[in-house]
Amino acid sequence: MAGPRRKVKFGRSARRPDNPVFGFLRQNVVKDILGFLLLLGFFYFAMAGVLTLAFRTDSFWMAVISDSMKHDGNDWHEYFIERGYDPSKFPLQGGFERGDLLIIRGVDSVSEIAIGDVLIIDRGPGVIPLTHRVVAMWEKNGMAYIMTKGDANAGTLSDERSIKPERILGKVVFVIPKIGHISLLFSGQ
């Protein structure tokens, strides 16, 4: 003899019996993940704010996308020696290459810049900034001008021959080799 027929329930209770432990754990996991993401976002923006203030620029790091500052020997010294400068005292003696990460400090005035410094130059909206070494500085009609050149380049580019100070995004103060490849990968370069 068969017992009474049980009704089959569809929905949540048919898949798994209600268990307060599973519901509690599921709620806590979601809360933990959301809490972690919020905390991560907070630390990211806090660190970005601190670094922006410390380095006096919105662009305190940048990945190198070309080899215009790559050194193959000391040929780049010749350009400066011919013009009466001692390049052995310049910063970034080893140069840098594609995929390196540059740490940048903002400059408040041209007086913080010297021949041999490596600058980040704004080239306009939608154009990748230029990172080259200062080769000349002059003043004309009360306005300061700067000329830069890539250490590996034979000459200067047309848009780096008379740079106005307002185009300077900052000065490179440190290079971290190869770490910039991560940024290049995410930016599709």
Buried (B, 14 or more C-beta within 10 A) or exposed (E): EEEEEEEEEEEEEEEEEEEEEEEEEEEEEEEEEEEEEEEEEEEEEEEEEEBBEEBBBEBBBBBBBBBBBBBEEEEBBEBBEEEEBEBEEBBBEEBBBBBBBBBBBBBEEBEEBBBBBBBBBBBEEEEEBBBBBBBBBEEEEEEBBBBBBBBBBEEBBEBBBBBEBEBBBBBBBEBEEEEBBEBBEEEEB
